[in-house]
Amino acid sequence: MAKLTAYFGTHDGSQKIYVGIFSVGSGTFTVFSDPEVGFAGSYQAFGQAGSFTIDIRLTDDNPAATSGPCEVTLNAQIDSAAQYQADAKLTIVTSLNETPVAIYPSQGGTQIDGVSGHNLWIGQ
């Protein structure tokens, strides 16, 4: 099982959320451990505002694995059949998003590519 903490940057305190160079919101990590990461935040972008929660939990219980099953929860919608691949980036394939999502540390924070067609950066 991969260690999720290796794919996330700064996680303490309030985090800012950017789409490109635009600050669109903020949030905090609610869970931050090797098998599970959770984040809750709010945004105002593209003429819309709202709040969201996301949680990724590795479910394979295999310490040597670099890929396997995981559970993704997005705003109370659960995909318990999601899959992860852990290489230089953590890639998540979930029915809750049209394309795979890539997660990796960047510029002291966390880059998340492919969320509803957008690339996000979370950090301080």
Backbone as CSV, one residue per row, in Angstrom:
resi,resn,N_x,N_y,N_z,CA_x,CA_y,CA_z,C_x,C_y,C_z
1,MET,0.852,-1.173,0.000,0.000,0.000,0.000,0.894,1.232,0.000
2,ALA,0.638,2.122,-0.880,1.394,3.367,-0.948,1.137,4.197,0.314
3,LYS,1.988,5.160,0.548,1.786,6.095,1.654,1.288,7.406,1.072
4,LEU,0.038,7.735,1.337,-0.560,8.944,0.768,0.193,10.206,1.162
5,THR,0.740,10.232,2.370,1.403,11.449,2.847,2.580,11.860,1.952
6,ALA,3.165,10.923,1.213,4.297,11.240,0.333,3.864,12.062,-0.877
7,TYR,2.579,12.116,-1.173,2.088,12.782,-2.375,1.443,14.138,-2.094
8,PHE,1.497,14.565,-0.853,0.905,15.842,-0.468,1.968,16.730,0.158
9,GLY,1.892,18.038,-0.111,2.821,18.994,0.476,2.320,19.441,1.839
10,THR,2.466,20.725,2.112,2.042,21.320,3.375,0.617,20.910,3.707
11,HIS,0.397,20.535,4.963,-0.939,20.103,5.338,-1.419,20.691,6.670
12,ASP,-0.597,21.481,7.330,-0.979,22.061,8.614,-1.695,23.395,8.420
13,GLY,-2.755,23.598,9.179,-3.445,24.883,9.174,-4.297,25.110,7.939
14,SER,-4.728,26.358,7.795,-5.582,26.732,6.673,-4.789,26.705,5.366
15,GLN,-5.404,26.171,4.325,-4.771,26.054,3.013,-5.536,26.909,2.005
16,LYS,-4.819,27.500,1.076,-5.453,28.240,-0.006,-5.606,27.308,-1.200
17,ILE,-6.624,27.550,-2.001,-6.879,26.759,-3.196,-6.755,27.680,-4.404
18,TYR,-5.943,27.269,-5.365,-5.744,28.045,-6.589,-6.126,27.215,-7.803
19,VAL,-6.705,27.874,-8.794,-6.854,27.332,-10.137,-5.999,28.245,-11.009
20,GLY,-4.896,27.710,-11.508,-3.932,28.560,-12.202,-3.371,29.572,-11.225
21,ILE,-3.408,30.841,-11.597,-2.895,31.896,-10.717,-3.982,32.522,-9.854
22,PHE,-5.199,32.018,-9.970,-6.331,32.617,-9.277,-6.645,31.898,-7.967
23,SER,-6.682,32.659,-6.878,-7.093,32.120,-5.586,-8.616,31.969,-5.625
24,VAL,-9.100,30.750,-5.413,-10.536,30.501,-5.536,-11.189,30.018,-4.246
25,GLY,-10.385,29.768,-3.203,-10.988,29.297,-1.966,-9.974,28.902,-0.928
26,SER,-10.459,28.213,0.092,-9.581,27.762,1.172,-10.190,26.535,1.835
27,GLY,-9.374,25.873,2.640,-9.850,24.693,3.350,-8.789,24.146,4.276
28,THR,-9.073,23.011,4.864,-8.129,22.363,5.773,-8.157,20.850,5.554
29,PHE,-7.032,20.223,5.840,-6.978,18.773,5.826,-7.655,18.273,7.093
30,THR,-8.601,17.387,6.949,-9.345,16.859,8.091,-8.764,15.535,8.567
31,VAL,-8.093,14.828,7.673,-7.397,13.577,7.974,-6.096,13.616,7.191
32,PHE,-4.979,13.224,7.816,-3.704,13.188,7.107,-2.867,12.059,7.671
33,SER,-2.974,10.892,7.033,-2.218,9.719,7.467,-1.809,8.923,6.233
34,ASP,-0.964,7.928,6.411,-0.497,7.147,5.270,-1.632,6.469,4.495
35,PRO,-2.625,5.865,5.155,-3.671,5.211,4.375,-4.864,6.101,4.025
36,GLU,-4.944,7.324,4.597,-6.132,8.147,4.355,-5.808,9.634,4.416
37,VAL,-6.373,10.374,3.467,-6.263,11.836,3.454,-7.648,12.404,3.188
38,GLY,-8.025,13.406,3.975,-9.309,14.078,3.788,-9.113,15.578,3.751
39,PHE,-9.934,16.286,2.972,-9.843,17.736,2.846,-11.250,18.297,2.752
40,ALA,-11.487,19.415,3.431,-12.770,20.114,3.365,-12.493,21.579,3.071
41,GLY,-13.256,22.146,2.143,-13.013,23.539,1.795,-14.219,24.200,1.176
42,SER,-14.017,25.453,0.802,-15.050,26.216,0.111,-14.386,26.965,-1.032
43,TYR,-15.177,27.320,-2.035,-14.629,27.972,-3.225,-15.616,28.986,-3.775
44,GLN,-15.072,29.891,-4.571,-15.867,30.831,-5.349,-15.109,31.019,-6.654
45,ALA,-15.634,30.416,-7.723,-14.953,30.465,-9.014,-15.937,30.201,-10.142
46,PHE,-15.650,30.779,-11.270,-16.441,30.537,-12.480,-17.925,30.824,-12.254
47,GLY,-18.203,31.860,-11.461,-19.577,32.268,-11.219,-20.339,31.373,-10.257
48,GLN,-19.640,30.469,-9.583,-20.288,29.580,-8.629,-19.532,29.599,-7.311
49,ALA,-20.247,29.312,-6.245,-19.628,29.215,-4.920,-20.200,27.992,-4.221
50,GLY,-19.421,27.429,-3.341,-19.909,26.274,-2.609,-18.857,25.702,-1.696
51,SER,-19.183,24.583,-1.118,-18.239,23.885,-0.252,-18.110,22.455,-0.755
52,PHE,-17.042,21.805,-0.355,-16.813,20.438,-0.790,-15.988,19.687,0.243
53,THR,-16.099,18.378,0.209,-15.245,17.496,1.004,-14.764,16.379,0.091
54,ILE,-13.544,15.954,0.313,-12.992,14.819,-0.419,-12.176,13.982,0.550
55,ASP,-12.285,12.670,0.397,-11.540,11.749,1.236,-11.043,10.605,0.357
56,ILE,-9.768,10.272,0.484,-9.173,9.145,-0.241,-8.647,8.171,0.807
57,ARG,-9.085,6.911,0.716,-8.647,5.899,1.669,-8.186,4.664,0.907
58,LEU,-6.923,4.289,1.114,-6.396,3.076,0.492,-6.952,1.879,1.239
59,THR,-7.416,0.883,0.510,-8.115,-0.235,1.150,-7.443,-1.588,0.944
60,ASP,-6.253,-1.607,0.351,-5.641,-2.892,0.014,-4.873,-3.564,1.152
61,ASP,-4.474,-2.839,2.172,-3.731,-3.399,3.309,-2.506,-4.207,2.881
62,ASN,-1.857,-3.790,1.803,-0.649,-4.443,1.315,0.481,-3.420,1.296
63,PRO,1.360,-3.424,2.296,2.400,-2.400,2.416,3.349,-2.309,1.217
64,ALA,3.492,-3.378,0.447,4.416,-3.369,-0.686,3.754,-2.928,-1.998
65,ALA,2.462,-2.766,-2.002,1.745,-2.459,-3.239,2.001,-1.037,-3.719
66,THR,2.083,-0.877,-5.034,2.170,0.451,-5.646,0.901,0.765,-6.432
67,SER,-0.030,-0.169,-6.430,-1.332,0.065,-7.044,-2.343,-0.834,-6.361
68,GLY,-3.600,-0.439,-6.464,-4.625,-1.261,-5.841,-5.923,-0.513,-5.650
69,PRO,-6.808,-1.069,-4.830,-8.113,-0.455,-4.612,-8.060,0.669,-3.582
70,CYS,-8.981,1.594,-3.745,-9.138,2.662,-2.756,-10.594,3.096,-2.759
71,GLU,-10.948,3.858,-1.757,-12.293,4.403,-1.665,-12.184,5.915,-1.737
72,VAL,-12.962,6.519,-2.617,-12.978,7.964,-2.772,-14.366,8.462,-2.395
73,THR,-14.407,9.452,-1.510,-15.670,10.081,-1.136,-15.593,11.548,-1.530
74,LEU,-16.560,11.992,-2.317,-16.635,13.387,-2.754,-18.030,13.897,-2.441
75,ASN,-18.100,14.825,-1.495,-19.390,15.407,-1.097,-20.437,14.325,-0.821
76,ALA,-20.088,13.360,-0.027,-20.969,12.273,0.426,-21.270,11.239,-0.655
77,GLN,-20.730,11.398,-1.872,-20.840,10.348,-2.888,-19.622,9.451,-2.751
78,ILE,-19.836,8.146,-2.707,-18.747,7.202,-2.443,-18.503,6.305,-3.649
79,ASP,-17.237,6.183,-4.022,-16.808,5.205,-5.012,-15.892,4.226,-4.283
80,SER,-16.434,3.082,-3.903,-15.639,2.099,-3.177,-14.870,1.179,-4.118
81,ALA,-15.008,1.399,-5.432,-14.295,0.588,-6.422,-13.229,1.403,-7.159
82,ALA,-12.810,2.516,-6.582,-11.768,3.341,-7.202,-10.434,2.593,-7.159
83,GLN,-9.483,3.031,-7.981,-8.163,2.408,-8.056,-7.086,3.483,-7.948
84,TYR,-5.941,3.109,-7.379,-4.811,4.036,-7.318,-3.585,3.402,-7.952
85,GLN,-2.693,4.269,-8.450,-1.379,3.887,-8.959,-0.397,4.880,-8.368
86,ALA,0.605,4.394,-7.648,1.572,5.262,-6.965,2.932,5.147,-7.639
87,ASP,3.310,6.184,-8.364,4.627,6.288,-9.000,5.197,7.635,-8.567
88,ALA,5.736,8.399,-9.512,6.182,9.761,-9.205,4.988,10.615,-8.784
89,LYS,3.814,10.272,-9.318,2.560,10.923,-8.951,1.600,9.844,-8.458
90,LEU,0.656,10.253,-7.652,-0.422,9.365,-7.242,-1.570,9.581,-8.220
91,THR,-1.969,8.550,-8.922,-3.066,8.659,-9.880,-4.267,7.894,-9.341
92,ILE,-5.413,8.558,-9.321,-6.657,7.975,-8.836,-7.637,7.883,-10.006
93,VAL,-8.192,6.695,-10.203,-9.246,6.505,-11.195,-10.524,6.227,-10.418
94,THR,-11.514,7.107,-10.606,-12.759,7.002,-9.863,-13.940,7.329,-10.766
95,SER,-15.055,6.703,-10.510,-16.273,6.990,-11.270,-16.824,8.381,-10.941
96,LEU,-16.292,9.030,-9.918,-16.763,10.352,-9.521,-16.124,11.480,-10.341
97,ASN,-15.191,11.138,-11.231,-14.511,12.125,-12.073,-14.337,11.520,-13.463
98,GLU,-14.525,12.320,-14.495,-14.467,11.800,-15.865,-13.094,11.286,-16.263
99,THR,-12.034,11.870,-15.724,-10.669,11.489,-16.087,-9.891,11.108,-14.826
100,PRO,-8.776,10.386,-14.966,-7.930,10.116,-13.795,-7.443,11.421,-13.164
101,VAL,-7.253,11.397,-11.872,-6.764,12.558,-11.117,-5.330,12.265,-10.684
102,ALA,-4.421,13.206,-10.959,-3.009,13.063,-10.568,-2.734,13.988,-9.391
103,ILE,-2.058,13.463,-8.355,-1.755,14.216,-7.136,-0.262,14.109,-6.871
104,TYR,0.381,15.255,-6.598,1.819,15.241,-6.330,2.230,16.539,-5.631
105,PRO,3.350,16.501,-4.877,3.836,17.710,-4.217,4.356,18.701,-5.259
106,SER,4.102,19.978,-5.023,4.565,21.018,-5.935,4.658,22.346,-5.203
107,GLN,5.790,23.013,-5.314,6.004,24.348,-4.762,5.582,24.453,-3.299
108,GLY,5.894,23.442,-2.516,5.580,23.453,-1.088,4.153,23.080,-0.765
109,GLY,3.335,22.844,-1.773,1.942,22.477,-1.561,1.618,21.199,-2.314
110,THR,0.370,21.080,-2.719,-0.094,19.887,-3.415,-0.747,20.279,-4.726
111,GLN,-0.280,19.696,-5.816,-0.886,19.886,-7.129,-1.859,18.741,-7.372
112,ILE,-3.068,19.075,-7.812,-4.078,18.067,-8.128,-4.585,18.370,-9.530
113,ASP,-4.246,17.506,-10.473,-4.581,17.729,-11.877,-5.752,16.863,-12.308
114,GLY,-6.669,17.470,-13.068,-7.753,16.716,-13.683,-9.043,16.657,-12.902
115,VAL,-9.259,17.568,-11.970,-10.502,17.574,-11.188,-11.562,18.348,-11.974
116,SER,-12.541,17.646,-12.491,-13.603,18.257,-13.305,-13.017,19.158,-14.394
117,GLY,-11.910,18.716,-14.977,-11.285,19.460,-16.060,-10.376,20.588,-15.610
118,HIS,-10.125,20.712,-14.325,-9.298,21.797,-13.803,-8.083,21.235,-13.057
119,ASN,-7.033,22.040,-13.010,-5.844,21.721,-12.223,-5.823,22.643,-11.022
120,LEU,-5.699,22.070,-9.837,-5.735,22.834,-8.587,-4.393,22.774,-7.885
121,TRP,-4.100,23.813,-7.116,-2.952,23.804,-6.215,-3.475,24.150,-4.840
122,ILE,-3.075,23.372,-3.837,-3.484,23.610,-2.453,-2.218,23.826,-1.632
123,GLY,-2.168,24.905,-0.884,-1.004,25.184,-0.046,-1.160,26.488,0.712
124,GLN,-0.055,26.918,1.303,-0.094,28.148,2.107,0.579,29.235,1.405
